[in-house]
């Protein structure tokens, strides 16, 4: 029986890299985002992913709509065996933590934490309703090194990712007795559309030694870590946090 993965934000950047890797590994992939299906970005992604992927339009902030979209995905593709909680939004504007506005705080938390939590909760409940299912089941949270590394100019983003890191731990303990694996992946500086506006800044800092591997991370670097977790090859490592950051988060003198 085929395996079905739901990848939020799976049409671009890290999420698209994950979607491609899961399709290559034999998964059916439900790509979920709030973009119109006719957007060139979505159309191009689906052309590349092929018949093993389908697109579903949904806004993570609309938690009342989570159940309906999950019902549609499972009706079309079968039970979700893996959720990759990847979608996220950056701070609306980078700036001093002392100038952080509530609207930006609420927006980032609404997507990265509130929306992500209640979607994962619904998926987890569905997984528990079918114990001993046809394949290994897992939740994989793509957070960020910003869950632990401070950037005072984007405080709301850091706080949302720190909350998501705790979210992964909470789901781990709740679901472990049922054989459902939960993992957190913390990407570092990854070359995606979201980091394009700071590319020059970080390219210079990477060249100066910020990242021990001396290069930008790529979406494939994260995707390569997702597949074995989804496949259950690290089942007893449930609850683990994997830094995919080229050594960025290692404390150094």
Buried (B, 14 or more C-beta within 10 A) or exposed (E): EEBBBBBBBBBBBBBBBBBBBBBEBEBBBBBBBBBEEEBEBBBEBBEEBEEBBBBBBBBBBBBEEBBEBBEBBBEEBBBBBBBBBBBBBBBBEBBEBEEBEEEBBEBBBBBBBBBBBBBBBBBBEBBEEEEEBEBBBBBBBBBBBBBBBEBEBBBBBBBBBBBBBEBBBEBBEBBBEEBBBBBBBBBBBBBBEBBEEEEEEBBEEBEEEBBEEEBBBBBBBBBBBBBEBBBBEBBEEBBBBBBBBBEBBEEEE
